[in-house]
Amino acid sequence: MHAKGGLIAEGNGAFDDEGEAEDICAQPNAITWAAKPKPDARDPRPQLRVSKYISLRQAKNIIEAVRFAKLIGLPLVAHLTIHWSLTDVGDDPNGKLFAKVREGLDKLLNRHGIKFAAVWARERQSRGQSDVVHCHLMFHLPAEYRKGKKLREVETAISRLIERHGRGLRMRGPSSW
């Protein structure tokens, strides 16, 4: 499944009004997803079926993951978007490169004694603007790593991860993610 995220959780729970959040998240024009259908015996090539929404169950799973991370003291306060079209590889159609970036970020954070907690989604641009995947990652980052020198160190390490797995960047720095 490839899903558009865009859920940012604040307040005491994941949302101040869960019912309103469910209504917003379930709107067909608010969230996009694509799922791999059963293979067609006549056409062995994998194809994506595109829809304009994720299910309520999928949205609730994301909301619950954000709540759980907060409950265990690992609030998801950092957001990263990777535009694969800005790398030399150009695309990540099967999610393997994004998985390597997440694995590298996990190792990086663990070296600093930070537990990796995250939610993520992969999506394609809407309205047929692009067939290239971009990815969203919300993750835990302690307050002392969200400013100054430590933030720059995290940004540099993330840039290196994206550059390594994207086989080069066409642009540099946080604005290119």
C-alpha positions as CSV (number, residue, x, y, z in Angstrom):
1,M,0.0,0.0,0.0
2,H,1.2,3.5,-0.8
3,A,-0.6,6.2,1.2
4,K,-0.5,9.9,1.6
5,G,0.0,11.0,5.1
6,G,-0.2,14.6,6.3
7,L,-1.5,13.9,9.7
8,I,0.1,16.1,12.3
9,A,-0.9,15.4,15.9
10,E,-1.0,18.0,18.6
11,G,-3.0,18.6,21.8
12,N,-3.7,16.1,24.7
13,G,-4.6,13.3,22.4
14,A,-3.6,12.9,18.8
15,F,-6.4,15.4,17.9
16,D,-8.5,17.7,20.1
17,D,-11.7,16.4,18.3
18,E,-11.2,12.8,17.1
19,G,-14.6,12.8,15.3
20,E,-13.7,15.9,13.3
21,A,-10.3,14.5,12.5
22,E,-11.9,11.2,11.2
23,D,-14.3,13.2,9.0
24,I,-11.5,15.3,7.5
25,C,-9.2,12.3,7.0
26,A,-11.9,10.2,5.3
27,Q,-12.7,12.8,2.7
28,P,-11.8,11.5,-0.8
29,N,-10.0,14.7,-1.8
30,A,-7.9,14.9,1.4
31,I,-5.8,11.7,1.3
32,T,-4.6,9.6,-1.6
33,W,-3.6,5.9,-1.6
34,A,-2.7,3.2,-4.1
35,A,-2.7,-0.5,-3.6
36,K,-1.3,-3.4,-5.6
37,P,-4.2,-5.4,-6.9
38,K,-4.2,-9.2,-7.5
39,P,-2.0,-9.9,-10.5
40,D,-3.8,-10.4,-13.8
41,A,-2.8,-13.7,-15.4
42,R,-2.9,-12.1,-18.8
43,D,-0.5,-9.3,-17.8
44,P,2.5,-10.4,-15.6
45,R,3.6,-6.8,-15.0
46,P,2.6,-5.4,-11.5
47,Q,0.2,-2.5,-11.8
48,L,-1.0,0.0,-9.3
49,R,-4.6,0.7,-8.7
50,V,-5.1,4.3,-7.6
51,S,-7.8,5.7,-5.3
52,K,-8.3,9.1,-3.8
53,Y,-8.5,8.1,-0.2
54,I,-7.2,5.8,2.5
55,S,-9.7,3.8,4.6
56,L,-10.9,5.0,7.9
57,R,-9.1,2.0,9.5
58,Q,-5.8,3.1,7.9
59,A,-6.3,6.7,9.1
60,K,-7.1,5.4,12.6
61,N,-4.0,3.3,12.6
62,I,-1.8,6.3,11.9
63,I,-3.6,8.3,14.6
64,E,-3.2,5.5,17.1
65,A,0.5,5.2,16.3
66,V,1.0,8.9,16.9
67,R,-0.9,8.6,20.2
68,F,1.0,5.5,21.3
69,A,4.4,7.2,20.6
70,K,3.3,10.1,22.8
71,L,2.1,7.8,25.5
72,I,5.5,6.0,25.7
73,G,7.3,9.3,25.8
74,L,8.5,9.4,22.2
75,P,6.3,12.1,20.6
76,L,6.5,12.3,16.9
77,V,7.7,16.0,16.5
78,A,9.9,15.9,13.5
79,H,8.6,15.7,9.9
80,L,10.7,14.8,6.8
81,T,9.5,14.7,3.2
82,I,11.7,13.0,0.6
83,H,11.1,13.9,-3.0
84,W,12.8,11.1,-4.9
85,S,12.6,13.2,-8.1
86,L,15.3,15.4,-6.6
87,T,17.7,12.5,-6.4
88,D,19.7,11.0,-9.2
89,V,17.8,7.7,-8.8
90,G,14.6,9.7,-9.7
91,D,12.0,7.4,-8.1
92,D,11.4,4.8,-5.4
93,P,8.5,2.8,-6.8
94,N,8.8,-0.2,-4.5
95,G,9.7,1.6,-1.2
96,K,13.1,-0.1,-0.8
97,L,15.1,3.1,-0.8
98,F,12.8,4.7,1.7
99,A,13.2,1.6,3.9
100,K,17.0,2.0,3.7
101,V,16.7,5.6,4.7
102,R,14.5,4.7,7.7
103,E,17.0,1.9,8.7
104,G,19.9,4.4,8.5
105,L,18.0,7.0,10.6
106,D,17.2,4.3,13.2
107,K,21.0,3.5,13.4
108,L,22.0,7.1,13.6
109,L,19.5,7.9,16.4
110,N,20.5,4.8,18.3
111,R,24.2,5.8,18.2
112,H,23.0,9.0,20.1
113,G,20.9,7.0,22.6
114,I,17.6,8.0,20.9
115,K,14.9,5.4,20.3
116,F,13.5,5.4,16.8
117,A,9.7,5.9,16.8
118,A,8.0,6.9,13.5
119,V,5.0,6.8,11.2
120,W,5.4,7.1,7.5
121,A,3.6,7.1,4.2
122,R,4.5,7.0,0.5
123,E,2.5,8.8,-2.1
124,R,2.5,10.0,-5.7
125,Q,1.6,13.5,-6.6
126,S,-2.1,14.0,-7.0
127,R,-4.0,14.9,-10.2
128,G,-1.6,13.0,-12.4
129,Q,1.2,15.6,-12.0
130,S,3.8,12.9,-11.5
131,D,4.3,9.2,-11.3
132,V,7.3,9.7,-9.0
133,V,6.9,8.7,-5.3
134,H,7.7,11.0,-2.5
135,C,7.7,10.0,1.2
136,H,6.6,11.5,4.5
137,L,8.2,10.5,7.8
138,M,7.1,11.8,11.2
139,F,9.6,10.7,13.9
140,H,10.7,11.3,17.4
141,L,13.5,13.8,18.0
142,P,14.3,15.0,21.5
143,A,14.1,18.8,22.1
144,E,17.9,19.2,22.4
145,Y,18.2,17.8,18.8
146,R,15.7,20.3,17.3
147,K,17.9,23.4,17.4
148,G,21.4,24.6,16.9
149,K,24.4,22.4,16.3
150,K,22.7,19.1,17.0
151,L,19.9,19.9,14.6
152,R,22.4,20.7,11.9
153,E,24.2,17.4,12.6
154,V,20.9,15.5,12.2
155,E,20.1,17.4,9.0
156,T,23.5,16.6,7.6
157,A,23.2,12.9,8.4
158,I,19.8,12.7,6.8
159,S,21.1,14.5,3.7
160,R,23.9,11.9,3.5
161,L,21.4,9.0,3.9
162,I,19.2,10.4,1.1
163,E,22.2,11.1,-1.1
164,R,23.6,7.6,-0.5
165,H,20.4,5.8,-1.3
166,G,19.2,8.2,-3.9
167,R,22.6,8.0,-5.6
168,G,23.2,11.7,-5.4
169,L,21.1,14.8,-4.8
170,R,20.2,17.4,-7.4
171,M,19.8,20.0,-4.7
172,R,21.4,20.3,-1.2
173,G,20.1,20.9,2.3
174,P,16.7,20.5,4.1
175,S,14.8,22.3,1.3
176,S,15.7,19.5,-1.1
177,W,14.2,16.7,1.1
